[in-house]
C-alpha cells in the first residue's frame, strides 16, 4: 500500500496543506488500520519526512484506546527509514527562507518546515518518544536506516548521515542523492538490491516465526487431543474405589493431593 500526503514547501498550482506533522501521522494510522488484517505483519518503508509521519502514526497507535489502532501497532513488524531527518536538516533553513519570500503570493506550509529545523523542539520530542518506545522490552519492531551518499547540486546533502541514522540500529548508504535514493534504475541497481535484501531478511524471519508458532499450536492441539478424562473407576488394592471403565482407569496414574 502507498500513502500520500501534502508535504510540499510551496505548491505552484494550488494551496499547500495546513496539516502539521501530528495530523499527517494520525491520517496514516487510521488509513492503514482500516485496511489491514491484524493477523498480517506490517512493514513501513518511509522516505524523508515520511519517516517522521510513520513515527507519529506508531506513537499514536501505541497510546490509543481504539482496538483498530492497537491492532495496527501490534501488527507492525519493522520500519525502514530512507533519508529521514531524525535530528533535523539544514535545508529547512533554506526552505523557510524561500517559503517566507513566496508567501507574499501564495500560502505555504511553514509549520511542516519548522519541524525540520535542526533545533526543532517538536522534532526532538517526537524522536525522544519514539526511541523510548522502541526501548520497551515488550515492543519488537525492527528498524533499519538508509542514508544518501551523494549531494544535490547547489544544495549539498539534504539529510546527512548523522541525521539519517539511529545509532542503535543498523544502517547502509545508498549511492544517490536525497531525491533519487528511492528511484532505482533497475533490479540490478545496488540501492534496490540493498533495500530488497533487507526486506527479504525481515520477511524470512517473519515466515519462520509464523511457522514456529503454527508448529507449536499443532503440538499443543495434539497434546490436548490425546488427553482423556475418565469418569469411571480407579483400581486399588481393596478393589475399585470409583465406578466405571476398570481397564482404562487402570492404565492411569492419579494424584489427588492426599495420602496414598
C-alpha positions as CSV (number, residue, x, y, z in Angstrom):
1,X,0.0,0.0,0.0
2,X,1.1,3.6,-0.6
3,X,0.2,6.7,1.4
4,X,0.5,10.2,0.1
5,X,0.3,13.5,2.0
6,X,0.9,17.1,1.1
7,X,4.4,17.9,2.3
8,X,5.2,20.5,-0.4
9,X,7.0,23.6,0.7
10,X,5.2,25.5,-2.0
11,X,2.6,24.2,-4.4
12,X,2.8,26.2,-7.6
13,X,-0.6,25.0,-8.8
14,X,-2.5,25.0,-5.6
15,X,-2.6,25.8,-1.9
16,X,-0.2,24.0,0.4
17,X,-1.9,21.7,3.0
18,X,-2.0,23.2,6.5
19,X,-1.8,19.8,8.3
20,X,1.0,19.6,10.8
21,X,3.2,16.5,11.5
22,X,0.8,15.0,14.1
23,X,-2.1,15.4,11.7
24,X,-0.3,13.5,9.0
25,X,0.6,10.8,11.5
26,X,-3.0,10.4,12.6
27,X,-4.2,10.2,9.0
28,X,-1.7,7.5,8.2
29,X,-2.5,5.5,11.3
30,X,-6.2,5.4,10.6
31,X,-5.7,4.8,6.9
32,X,-3.6,1.7,7.4
33,X,-5.6,0.4,10.4
34,X,-8.7,0.5,8.2
35,X,-7.1,-1.6,5.5
36,X,-5.1,-4.3,7.3
37,X,-5.8,-7.6,9.0
38,X,-4.3,-7.7,12.4
39,X,-3.0,-11.2,11.6
40,X,-0.8,-9.9,8.8
41,X,2.5,-8.2,9.7
42,X,3.1,-4.6,8.5
43,X,6.5,-3.2,7.3
44,X,6.7,0.5,6.8
45,X,9.1,2.0,4.2
46,X,9.4,5.7,4.6
47,X,11.3,8.4,2.8
48,X,12.4,11.7,4.2
49,X,9.6,13.5,6.1
50,X,7.5,10.3,5.7
51,X,9.7,8.7,8.3
52,X,8.6,11.3,10.9
53,X,5.0,10.7,9.8
54,X,5.4,7.0,10.4
55,X,6.9,7.6,13.9
56,X,3.9,9.8,14.8
57,X,1.5,7.2,13.5
58,X,3.1,4.5,15.6
59,X,3.3,6.6,18.7
60,X,-0.4,7.4,18.3
61,X,-1.3,3.7,17.8
62,X,0.8,2.7,20.8
63,X,-1.1,5.0,23.1
64,X,-4.5,4.6,21.5
65,X,-7.6,3.1,23.2
66,X,-9.2,2.1,19.9
67,X,-8.9,-1.6,19.0
68,X,-8.1,-0.9,15.4
69,X,-5.1,1.4,16.2
70,X,-3.9,-1.1,18.8
71,X,-4.2,-3.8,16.2
72,X,-2.0,-1.7,13.8
73,X,0.7,-1.3,16.4
74,X,0.6,-5.0,17.3
75,X,0.9,-5.9,13.6
76,X,3.9,-3.6,12.9
77,X,6.9,-5.7,12.4
78,X,9.5,-3.3,11.0
79,X,10.2,0.2,9.8
80,X,12.7,1.1,7.0
81,X,13.8,4.7,7.1
82,X,15.3,6.3,3.9
83,X,16.8,9.7,4.3
84,X,14.7,10.5,7.3
85,X,15.9,13.7,9.2
86,X,15.9,12.2,12.7
87,X,17.8,15.2,14.0
88,X,16.7,17.9,11.5
89,X,18.1,19.1,8.2
90,X,20.0,22.3,7.5
91,X,17.9,22.5,4.3
92,X,14.9,23.6,6.4
93,X,16.6,26.9,6.8
94,X,16.6,27.5,3.1
95,X,13.1,26.1,2.8
96,X,11.8,28.6,5.3
97,X,13.5,31.5,3.6
98,X,12.0,30.6,0.2
99,X,8.6,30.0,1.8
100,X,8.7,33.4,3.6
101,X,9.6,35.1,0.3
102,X,6.9,33.3,-1.8
103,X,4.3,33.6,0.9
104,X,3.6,37.1,-0.4
105,X,2.0,35.4,-3.4
106,X,0.6,32.1,-2.0
107,X,0.1,30.3,1.2
108,X,2.8,27.9,2.3
109,X,3.0,25.2,5.0
110,X,5.7,26.7,7.2
111,X,4.7,24.6,10.2
112,X,6.0,21.5,8.4
113,X,9.2,23.3,7.6
114,X,9.6,24.3,11.2
115,X,9.5,20.7,12.3
116,X,12.6,20.1,10.2
117,X,14.7,22.7,11.8
118,X,17.8,21.1,13.3
119,X,16.9,22.5,16.8
120,X,13.2,21.9,16.5
121,X,11.6,21.1,19.8
122,X,8.8,19.3,18.1
123,X,11.2,17.0,16.2
124,X,13.2,16.4,19.4
125,X,10.1,15.4,21.3
126,X,9.0,13.0,18.5
127,X,12.4,11.4,18.3
128,X,12.7,11.0,22.1
129,X,9.2,9.5,22.5
130,X,9.7,7.2,19.5
131,X,13.1,5.9,20.6
132,X,12.0,5.4,24.2
133,X,9.0,3.4,22.9
134,X,11.4,1.1,21.0
135,X,13.4,0.5,24.1
136,X,10.4,-1.0,25.8
137,X,11.3,-4.7,26.1
138,X,7.8,-5.8,25.2
139,X,8.0,-4.0,21.8
140,X,9.5,-6.0,19.0
141,X,9.9,-3.7,16.0
142,X,12.9,-4.0,13.7
143,X,14.4,-0.8,12.4
144,X,16.9,-0.1,9.5
145,X,18.1,3.2,8.2
146,X,19.4,4.2,4.7
147,X,21.2,7.5,4.1
148,X,22.1,9.4,1.0
149,X,25.7,9.2,-0.2
150,X,25.6,12.0,-2.8
151,X,24.9,15.7,-2.6
152,X,22.4,17.5,-4.6
153,X,23.8,20.2,-7.0
154,X,23.7,23.6,-5.4
155,X,22.3,22.2,-2.1
156,X,24.5,19.5,-0.7
157,X,23.3,16.6,1.3
158,X,19.7,17.3,2.3
159,X,19.8,14.8,5.2
160,X,23.4,14.0,6.2
161,X,24.4,10.6,7.6
162,X,24.4,11.7,11.3
163,X,20.8,12.9,11.0
164,X,19.5,10.0,8.9
165,X,20.7,7.1,11.2
166,X,19.7,5.9,14.6
167,X,22.9,4.8,16.3
168,X,21.4,1.7,18.0
169,X,20.2,0.3,14.7
170,X,21.9,-1.0,11.5
171,X,22.3,1.3,8.5
172,X,23.6,1.5,5.0
173,X,24.3,4.2,2.4
174,X,22.6,4.4,-1.0
175,X,24.8,5.8,-3.8
176,X,22.3,8.6,-4.7
177,X,21.2,12.0,-3.6
178,X,18.2,12.6,-1.3
179,X,15.7,12.8,-4.2
180,X,17.0,9.8,-6.2
181,X,17.7,7.4,-3.3
182,X,14.2,5.9,-3.8
183,X,14.3,5.9,-7.6
184,X,16.0,2.8,-8.9
185,X,17.2,2.3,-12.5
186,X,16.6,-1.5,-12.5
187,X,16.5,-4.6,-10.3
188,X,20.3,-4.7,-10.5
189,X,20.7,-1.2,-9.0
190,X,22.8,-1.6,-5.9
191,X,20.4,0.5,-3.9
192,X,17.5,-1.7,-5.0
193,X,19.5,-4.8,-4.1
194,X,20.2,-3.4,-0.6
195,X,16.6,-2.5,0.1
196,X,15.2,-5.8,-1.2
197,X,17.8,-7.7,0.7
198,X,16.7,-6.1,4.0
199,X,13.1,-6.7,3.2
200,X,13.7,-10.3,2.3
201,X,15.6,-10.9,5.6
202,X,12.6,-9.5,7.5
203,X,10.1,-11.5,5.6
204,X,12.0,-14.7,6.0
205,X,12.2,-14.1,9.8
206,X,8.5,-13.4,9.9
207,X,7.8,-16.6,7.9
208,X,10.0,-18.7,10.3
209,X,8.2,-17.1,13.3
210,X,4.8,-17.9,11.8
211,X,5.8,-21.5,11.0
212,X,7.2,-21.9,14.5
213,X,4.0,-20.6,16.0
214,X,1.9,-22.8,13.8
215,X,4.0,-25.9,14.8
216,X,3.7,-25.1,18.5
217,X,0.0,-24.7,18.1
218,X,-0.2,-28.1,16.3
219,X,1.7,-29.8,19.1
220,X,-0.5,-28.2,21.8
221,X,-3.6,-29.2,19.9
222,X,-2.2,-32.8,19.5
223,X,-1.4,-32.9,23.2
224,X,-4.9,-31.7,24.1
225,X,-6.4,-34.2,21.6
226,X,-4.5,-37.2,23.3
227,X,-5.6,-36.3,26.8
228,X,-8.5,-38.3,28.2
229,X,-10.7,-37.7,31.1
230,X,-12.3,-40.7,32.8
231,X,-15.4,-40.6,34.9
232,X,-15.0,-44.3,35.7
233,X,-13.4,-46.4,38.4
234,X,-9.8,-46.5,39.6
235,X,-8.5,-49.8,40.9
236,X,-6.9,-50.1,44.3
237,X,-5.7,-52.9,46.5
238,X,-9.1,-53.2,48.1
239,X,-11.0,-53.1,44.8
240,X,-12.5,-50.3,42.7
241,X,-13.0,-47.1,44.6
242,X,-14.7,-45.4,41.7
243,X,-17.1,-46.9,39.3
244,X,-16.5,-47.0,35.5
245,X,-14.1,-48.5,32.9
246,X,-11.6,-50.5,35.0
247,X,-9.2,-51.3,32.2
248,X,-8.9,-47.7,31.0
249,X,-8.6,-46.4,34.6
250,X,-6.0,-49.0,35.5
251,X,-3.5,-47.5,33.0
252,X,-3.6,-44.1,34.5
253,X,-1.8,-42.5,37.4
254,X,-3.8,-40.2,39.7
255,X,-2.6,-37.8,42.3
256,X,-5.4,-36.2,44.4
257,X,-3.1,-34.4,46.7
258,X,-3.9,-36.7,49.7
259,X,-2.3,-39.7,51.4
260,X,-1.7,-42.8,49.3
